[in-house]
Amino acid sequence: MTAEARPLEVRKQDTLNRLEKDVDAWVSTASLDGTPYLMPLSFLWSDGTLLLSTSRSNPTARNLLANPVVQLTLGEMRDVIHVSGTVSVVEASEAEGAAFAAKAGFDPRPLPNYPFFRVTPTKIQAWREVNELKDRVLMDNGTWVV
């Protein structure tokens, strides 16, 4: 039986809670020639952005450096948060770096080959069942619509 659709305000709060508490997301990138690559990465939700880190030598980092468009997905098949965004390479503040390390259980700061990537969401969608598909867009063009 399908659960009742959540009101949009509840769905937005559920999404923010998941962004705050979840540790990992599937990160989808593409090279300049369009070759897709999918990899799980830990993230930190910080001031409305997601902070990621991965080795410059892997395809995800190479793709992000060449093509700073990304999609991330959190959750399960019937409780999905899908984030589209743009990426920039950043120096994490001491507090942000420490928060990332504590949440991820991994500290990339002492590693010279592990930059931080900041994902600025441009679109966020969230749904559980088919009855939430109609109103799944919670953020569009970087602005919350809820």
Order of alpha helices (4+ residues) and beta strands (2+ residues): alpha-beta-beta-beta-beta-alpha-beta-beta-alpha-beta-beta-beta
